[in-house]
Amino acid sequence: MPRAVTGLPFDDIRNLAASLPHADEAARQGALDRQAQLVKPPGALGRLEEIAVHIAAWQGRPIPKVDRPTVAVFASTHGVASRGVSPYPPEVTKQMVATFTDGKAAVNQICGAFGAGLRVFDLALDLPTPDIVEADAFTEAECAATMAFGMEALAGEPDLLCLGEMGIGNTTVAAAIFHALYGGEAEEWVGPGTGASGEVLERKIEAVRAAVERARGHLDDPLEILRKLGGREIAAMAGAILAARLQHVPVVLDGYVVTAAAALLHRLNPAALDHCLAGHVSAEPAHARVLQKLGLRPILDLGMRLGEGSGAALAIGVVKAAVACHSGMATFAEAGVADA
């Protein structure tokens, strides 16, 4: 049953998610036609062919380009981190943001290797969201405003947007979102994150269990799940995914936390992620399960669990290679090679 329009901020988000633009089917067919003419056996480049056609369909041109790939990393602090749910203290978030700015983190090196721009968004790092075990993460207005802020990731007009995050405690938040969305037991969704084990892992599981129990009664609405259990980086990334769709920019998702933002949109509209690719499957145990639920097949599986957009950034190399083969290879006719 459609929700009544109340004039509240989430109404705009719901309306936006319900009327998202579709891929350009003429561009998709043009890309498929070109693939059939390239000097190779049909399907010989496997997944690269699928990726090239995907990028073409969402950019709206049979021969796509990836000249301005951008990695957007959203950083936020979380009240739940004070519960000792991570082996690292909360101040590491700000320290890592400074490392990004100095160009010394892993994601900086990966972006440099593939010619990608890096934008880091500081989401009020000096003001953690409330501890989700005890209180809602946002008001509705705050949550909607944070989603709108995330849309700024498209300001530089990238032709490929890769999403990443930084925030001590945010795998706890992501696990709570997945537990709220998909049910089961808290421990099914909680993994080591930055290396939690023993008592730290137990505290993490208990925090997820208690936070979802507190939110019980509101779990049928993904925006309410985000408002009650989310973090600023998750809300901002959800906004970025929506903005990319509106501007026909393909998106590459990073790991477990980024996928939490995607999963909320998928619950809002099952077609909301049609323009997205999963950059990789992380070592976080539940990530593969979530990707399967979302119908996303990861490009890479390298056992990574760093976050900060590193897996999505690494997938840029594969995407660029797919597009280069699609645009630069000769056709059978051009090469003078006999077709099958």
C-alpha positions, 0 to 999 in steps of 0.5 A: 500500500502506498504511504500517505504523503505527509510533507515530511522530508522522507516523502521527497526521497520516496518519490525520487526512488519511485521514479528513477530513470532507466538505462538507455536501451538503444545504447545497450543494443548498440554496444551489444551490436559492436561486441558482436563485430569485434575481432574475437569469438563471441563471449571470449572476453567474458565478464569484460563484455558485460561490464562494457555493455553495462557502462554503455547503457547507463552512460547512454552511448554505445561506445562508453568512456571512463575518463573521469572516474572518481572515488568518493569516501564519506567519513563519519563518527559513531556513538556506538564506537564508545561501546568498544565494538572495534579494536581501534579507538574512535579517534582513528577515524579523524586520523585516517581522514588526515591520511587520505588528505596527505595522500598516504592511504591505500586508496590514494595509491590505488586511485593513482594507479588507475588515474582516478580522482579522490574526494573525501567528505568529512561528515561532522567528525567532531559530532558522533551520531548518538549510540544506536543502542540507546537512541536514533541516529538522526531525526528525519530532517537530519537524515534527509539532509545528509542524503542530500549532502551525499549527492554532492559527490556528483558535483565534479561530473564523474563518468564513473562513481566509486563509493567508499567510507571510513568510520570506526564502528560502522561495520556494527552499524551496517550489521544492524541495518542488515539484521533489521532488513533481513532478520535472522540472528544478530551474529549472522550479520556481525563479522570482525570488521577491523579485526574484532574478536573475543570480547570485542566481537561479543560486544559488537554482537550484543550492540547490534542485537540491542539496537535492532530490538530498540528499533522494532516496530519500524523495520518495515520502512527502510528509511526509518531503519536508516534513521534509527540505525544508520550513520552519516556516511551510509545516508550520504552514500545512499544519496550519492547512489540516487544522484548518480542514477539521476545523472546516468552515471554508473556506480561501483560499490565497495564493501560491507558498509557501502552495501548497507546503503545500497541495500536500503535503496534496494528495499525502497525500490528493487530497481534502484541499483540497476546502474551499480556494479559490486567492485568486490566481495570483502572478507566480511563473512556476510558480505557475499550473502548480501550481494547475492540478495541484491543480485550483484556479482562482484568484479573482484574477490581478493580477500580485502576488508580495508574499506575506504573505497579500496576494493571499488577503486581497484575495480576501476582497472577492470572497468577501464580495461573492459571499456578500452577493449570495447572501444579500441578493438578492431571489428572483423571488417576493419581487421580483414579477419574472416568472421565465423 
